[in-house]
Amino acid sequence: MDNTVQNNGNRSILKTRLTSAVFIIMIMFIVFGISFSQSRMNMPVEFYKEEISMIINENQFTISGTYYFRNNTGSDKPMPVVFPFYIDSSTHYPDKISAFIIGEEKHQLEFQENKERGSIRIAIPMKSKGTTVWQLEYTQKIEKPQATYILKSTQAWGKPLEEVLYKVDIPDDIDVDYIWADVDSVTANDNREILWIHKTEYMPFKDMTIKWKEK
């Protein structure tokens, strides 16, 4: 396949996913009965924090993401969320996906897959004037020494995240050639290195990308 055609196709898919995320934000206003003029003063639901653990192994990229939502309304209603996966010629659609609500107990969430668009749709239960913490876990097969996690979809929420923590777990027999965003610290554990990235008031303008080679 011509690389230009393939790259254009990948960009088109990613644009479609971002458009889907924006559409879900619009649906959110309708579900919670908030007008767009009111939303300028107070978002009905805020996505304000995330903690992402990424594990790189041979031919596998495993993600465990914890996401924090704040419901500013007086309504108990599920909120629709579209979660996009990064997929290209060397990164496959996830073969294992699990979603949970995190509270006193961990409850599994149902979701609808759209493999054509490379995403899933989840209805996140929201309590009136409360905080909801949910988790998504998945594993992707990778065929090149690089992995990507989509961050730019955060832009659809229209405000920076108050806090983010990214943890990248890699075997110590590889060298990281490139990583975005900048790493704050590195720790070691059982023949592996842990790269830590911590930010506040953060609006990502690029997706998280890691490239490596064997030592």
Secondary structure as the mmCIF struct_conf table of DSSP 4:
data_model
#
loop_
_struct_conf.conf_type_id
_struct_conf.id
_struct_conf.beg_label_comp_id
_struct_conf.beg_label_asym_id
_struct_conf.beg_label_seq_id
_struct_conf.end_label_comp_id
_struct_conf.end_label_asym_id
_struct_conf.end_label_seq_id
HELX_RH_AL_P HELX_RH_AL_P1 ASN A 3 VAL A 31
TURN_TY1_P TURN_TY1_P1 PHE A 32 GLY A 33
HELX_RH_AL_P HELX_RH_AL_P2 PHE A 36 SER A 39
TURN_TY1_P TURN_TY1_P2 ARG A 40 MET A 41
BEND BEND1 PRO A 44 PRO A 44
STRN STRN1 VAL A 45 ASN A 57
TURN_TY1_P TURN_TY1_P3 GLU A 58 ASN A 59
STRN STRN2 GLN A 60 ASN A 71
BEND BEND2 THR A 73 GLY A 74
STRN STRN3 MET A 79 PRO A 84
STRN STRN4 ASP A 88 ASP A 88
TURN_TY1_P TURN_TY1_P4 SER A 89 SER A 90
STRN STRN5 THR A 91 THR A 91
HELX_LH_PP_P HELX_LH_PP_P1 HIS A 92 PRO A 94
BEND BEND3 ASP A 95 ASP A 95
STRN STRN6 LYS A 96 ILE A 102
BEND BEND4 GLY A 103 GLU A 105
STRN STRN7 LYS A 106 GLN A 108
STRN STRN8 PHE A 111 ASN A 114
TURN_TY1_P TURN_TY1_P5 LYS A 115 GLY A 118
STRN STRN9 SER A 119 ILE A 124
TURN_TY1_P TURN_TY1_P6 SER A 128 LYS A 129
STRN STRN10 THR A 131 LYS A 141
STRN STRN11 ILE A 142 ILE A 142
BEND BEND5 GLU A 143 PRO A 145
STRN STRN12 GLN A 146 TYR A 149
HELX_RH_3T_P HELX_RH_3T_P1 LYS A 152 TRP A 157
BEND BEND6 GLY A 158 LYS A 159
STRN STRN13 LEU A 161 PRO A 171
TURN_TY1_P TURN_TY1_P7 ASP A 172 ASP A 173
STRN STRN14 ILE A 174 TRP A 180
BEND BEND7 ALA A 181 ALA A 181
STRN STRN15 SER A 185 ALA A 188
BEND BEND8 ASP A 190 ASN A 191
STRN STRN16 ARG A 192 TYR A 202
BEND BEND9 PHE A 205 LYS A 206
STRN STRN17 MET A 208 GLU A 214
#
